[in-house]
Amino acid sequence: ADVSYMTEISPEHHRGGLVSCNEASIALGFLLSYICSYGITVGVGRDEGWRIMFGLSGLIAVVQWCLMLRMPESPVWLDENGFEEEAQAALRLIGGDDVGQRVAEEAE
């Protein structure tokens, strides 16, 4: 869902780079989590290490969920479902310049 949302709200000339950065960030996150998990397991021990990693990942998920609640709906979805004013407001919040034209272009 994050890639779909990102492609809908980003300018056309930045989409490829943003999606690539997103995928690279996911891979980097996996690598960092493995390194942290190894360090915690060596430092604390096997029995407690997994609990710490589980708690940290749960905390990060809760923070991400809370931040996600503040994101605007997809302007394309809003426009396709008859919420034109809300679509324009979402684009203004995201930073769209020519709101009317961009909503029409994205809906195509």
ABEGO torsion letter per residue (X at the ends): XAAAAAAAABBAAAAAAAAAAAAAAAAAAAAAAAAAAAAAAAAAEAAAAAAAAAAAAAAAAAAAAAAAAABBBBAAAAAAAGBAAAAAAAAAAAGBABAAAAAAAAAX
